[in-house]
Amino acid sequence: MKRYLVMFLLLTGTSLRAQQSDNEDGTYTNPVIWADFPDNDVIRVGDTYYMVTTTMYFFPGVPVLKSKDLVNWEYASNAVQQFKQHPFYDLNGGNRYGKGQWASSIRYHNGKFHILFLTLDEGGFLCTATKAEGPWEIRKLVRPYYDAGLFFDDDGRIYIAHGYSRISVTEVDSTLAPIGKDSVVFDKVQRPGLEGAHVYKINGYYYIYATYGGGDGYQSCLRSKNVYGPYEEKIVLRDDMNLHGKGVHQGALVETQKGEWWSIIFQDRVGVGRVPTLQPVQWVDGWPIVGKDGRAVVTHTKPNTGVSAPVRVLPSSDEFNDGRLGMQWAWNHNPNDSAWSLAVRKGYLRLITSNIAADLPQARNSLTQRIFGPFSDATTELDVSRMQAGDIAGLAVLQLPHALVGVKAGERSKFIIMKNAGKTIDSVALGKRQVIFLKASVNTVSNQAHFYYSFDNRSFIPIGDTLNMQFNLKMFTGNRFTLFNQATQKTGGYVDFNWFRMNTRQGPPNLFKASSLVQAEMYDEIYLARVKASADTSHPGEQDIGHLTDGAWIRFNRVDFEHGYKYLLLRVSPGQRHIDVYADKDSSHPYVSVTLPATLSKAYTTVRIPVKQLTGTHQLTFKFRGNGAPSPGLNWFSFTNDMPVAGKEERTVAVTR
């Protein structure tokens, strides 16, 4: 069986929960949640932090998460169980793909939580609750506010900042109805698309924290002594961290109990969606400067909250034994509650077809959950004995395009099928079997998914081709694993899912096996060097570390050498540079130094360097010396005891003493 996993990752044991960002050594590594939790707004109430994000057309939706340290998050509630504002939310006559709830603003005022959000077609809504865990009440507002930021001033007045390219401030009453007109407070934008406004009052200044959106977005801040302006502007973060061309932007500011300031702010990671990162904030001349030395941080010391918080990871797997769905699940649009059950067959999720659907995106009661990076394997057991002719049931990866592995029922027989972008790619006769195991394996770095089936949950057989995942704006959410039962001819057939189990990366995220391919862009820290798109096609979606001017360096805090290795492998493009590799805190005596040749036989070559053997876990710093053209690119590194890797050109380079 083939496994399409990210080769530089480790600790891939069986998982019941999603990946962590806590390194368990006082540091964390971004993204703080490697899954689709975008448009972040965060507040602190007492010693607990609360975050709200966007879920668009998935319900239960408008998730509220809580944390004690801004690193380890858990679900508190979903503020909106179903959204009954239009039949399209029931997939009745249409859909709300690319629309629905987004860009929520959360605030706590007078003992109550408030969540303000917009839908483009239905208007503005306010959810309120006395506890973040709910219950939540929802009501429609008299008017919408685009990408709004709710703000309760210290004089009792209430304002909403909102708009796209033209940021307005509107005073509202306690029902959030406008008291006066919309006052445009800033329209001298650097480019179209300033949005996502959140309002703060700090040391006598009103701050509007906003973003220039898009895949290459960046974060701006406006400030004024008056809520209505005039406002001055400063760019407070413009960096793509470790993903070329993907800016870190749109989020919130929050102060800890100990007076530190931080920003939860997302980055577009293509197929997996838009993932939240945690960035330190330093106040410089009255401006909240995000990141460190002008760059977004990857690995950093955890916030000082004065509270000791254990490692927590979000749930993902579900045995369907609890009588209710785990909070990680959400239906694609509103469910038909009469067409699914956890009670009819105890320990199973039953999905009953209730509408005729030409394709999976139109099928009701498709149950989804987020995919986690850097990889996720989802497996499920499915009983197909009560399917009807024309039914298709199974496991999908849902976005545009989508792909699935499942069972299709004919008049007299059933087939295991794999479909990609609506087209049947492969089909295998099921025979008389009534139970089958299905698997989807997703690499969120290469943005690829592969599909499998099994009859014993041990040997999995690949089927079909590769789904090249996208983040298509027509859907506007990250790809999701989906359990489904789609009727194409008549309704009433049903299937039973026994369980759903997700396996993803385990343990501290900045721990790398020396023998794996450690991708250079997964650095913990970086100086001067930059991530760039790679032309090395040995692995899809690869990126390099480039701009290797004199003094540039990248650092990996924990590389596990186990019992030691004889050779360092570097995957590089041509360009004469010296590379000094330092181990641990010794910055004077390189562990190894090497001179790369200016001309290599291919555009990218794997060079092999003899090294003295290290054992155990060590910090490695790659420092680059030399200037001039051409500048090389570093794709990945690894360590080995073997001779050249099969299938890869290798060139032995002498150590520079």
Beta strands, then each sheet from edge to edge (+ up, - down):
strand 1: 27-29
strand 2: 41-45
strand 3: 48-52
strand 4: 58-59
strand 5: 61-67
strand 6: 73-80
strand 7: 102-109
strand 8: 112-119
strand 9: 123-129
strand 10: 137-140
strand 11: 149-152
strand 12: 158-162
strand 13: 167-172
strand 14: 183-186
strand 15: 194-202
strand 16: 205-212
strand 17: 218-224
strand 18: 232-237
strand 19: 248-255
strand 20: 261-268
strand 21: 274-284
strand 22: 287-290
strand 23: 299-301
strand 24: 330-332
strand 25: 340-341
strand 26: 349-352
strand 27: 367-370
strand 28: 375-383
strand 29: 392-398
strand 30: 403-409
strand 31: 414-420
strand 32: 423-429
strand 33: 435-443
strand 34: 448-454
strand 35: 461-468
strand 36: 480-486
strand 37: 494-504
strand 38: 511-513
strand 39: 518-519
strand 40: 525-527
strand 41: 530-533
strand 42: 543-546
strand 43: 553-560
strand 44: 567-572
strand 45: 578-583
strand 46: 592-595
strand 47: 605-610
strand 48: 617-625
strand 49: 634-640
strand 50: 650-652
sheet 1: 1+ 23-
sheet 2: 2+ 3- 5+ 6-
sheet 3: 4+ 24- 27+ 36- 29+ 30- 31+ 32-
sheet 4: 7+ 8- 9+ 10-
sheet 5: 11+ 12- 13+ 14-
sheet 6: 15+ 16- 17+ 18-
sheet 7: 19+ 20- 21+ 22-
sheet 8: 25+ 26- 37+ 28- 33+ 34- 35+
sheet 9: 38+ 43+ 40-
sheet 10: 38+ 43+ 48- 45+ 46-
sheet 11: 39+ 49- 44+ 47- 50-
sheet 12: 41+ 42-
end
